Amino acid sequence: MATVGVLLFIFAVVSLTVSAYNYFSRPYLPKNIILEDEPFVSILIPARNEENNIARLLDDLRKLDYRNLEVIVYNDNSTDNTARIVEDKKLYLNIKLINAGEPEKGWTGKKLCL
C-alpha cells in the first residue's frame, strides 16, 4: 500500500512540475500578427431556424481581425427569418447565402441509430 502512495505522490509532483514549467515558459504570440500572405478561409455555417442566434454569430465574425475570408450560410429550409437576417448582414461582411432546395419526396431526415 505504501508503494501505491509513493507512486501517486511522484505522479502528482511530476504533473505539478510539468504544469508549472509550461505556465512560466510558454511563448507569447504578439497580439497584432500581420501575415504577408493570408490564406483565403471559408467559414461554413449550416442554419435551420436560427433567427435567435444567426445575427449574433455574424456580428461576432465581423469582429475578426482576419479579413481574407468568406462566410457561407447554408439555409436548410428555415421557416423563420433566418434567411432575411443573413441577407441584412451581407451588407458588411463577405457572406454568401445558399438556400437549400426542397428535400426529395419521402425524405424524413437523418436516421438515428442507437
N, C-alpha and C positions, 0 to 999 in steps of 0.2 A: 504494500500500500504506500509505503514511503517513496518507492521508486516512481509511482504514478504522480505523486505530489511534486517530486523533484522535476519530472519531465514537464508537468504543467507549468511550474514556475519558470523553467528555462524557456518554454514556448512563449509565455507571457512577456518575459524580459526581451527576447529576440523580437517579438512583434512590436513592442513598445519602442525598441531601439530603431527598427526599420521605419516605423511611423514618424518618429522624431527626426531621423535623418532626412526623410522625404519632405517633411514640412519645412525644415530650415534650409535645405539645399535646392529646393525646386527652382527652376529657372522662371523668371518672369518675362512674359512677352510684352513688348511695347503696346500701348493701347491703340495707337493710330498706325497700324501697319498698312503701308501702301504697296500693293503688288503691282509690278510693272505690267505683267500680263495676267490680268484676272481672267480665269476661265469662265466661260458662259455657263450659268447654272439655271436649271429649270426646276421650279417648285411645283409639284403636282398635288392638288387638293381635291379629293373626292367629296362631293357635298350632296346631301339629300335632306331637305327640310332643315336647313341650318341657319335660318334667319336670325336666331338668337345669338349665334356665335360668329358668323362669317364676317361681319363688319369689323368686329374687334380683332379677328385674326388678320385681316387685310391691313388694318391700321397698324398692327404690330409689325407686319412685314414691311410696311412703308418706312418704319423707323430704322431699318437695317442700313448700315454704312455701305454695304456691298451693293454696287449699282449694276453690275453686269449680269442681270438675272431677268427671268420672266416668271410669271405666276400663271399656271394653267388651272382653272377651276372646272372640274367635270361635274356639271349639274345633272344628277341622276334622277330625272323626272320629279323634281321637287313640286310639292303642291302649295308651298308657301311663297314668300317673297325673296327667296334665296337668289334667284337669277336677277331680279331687279336691283337688289343691293349690290351684287357683283358688278352689274352694268354701271351703277352710280360710282363705284370705286375705280373703274377703269380710267377715270379722268386723271388720276395722279400716280398710277402705278402701271407697269407693263403687264397687264392682265389679259389673258385670253379666256373667254368663256366658251365651253363646249357643252351644248345641250344634248343629252342622250336621246336617242330615238325610242320609240315605243318598244317594249320587250316583245319577243316572239309570242305568238298565241300559245297559251298553256304554260308559259313560264311563271313559276311561283317563287323564284329566288333560289338562293343557295340552300342546299340541304345540310342540316346539322347532323353529323354522325357522332354518336356517343359510344 
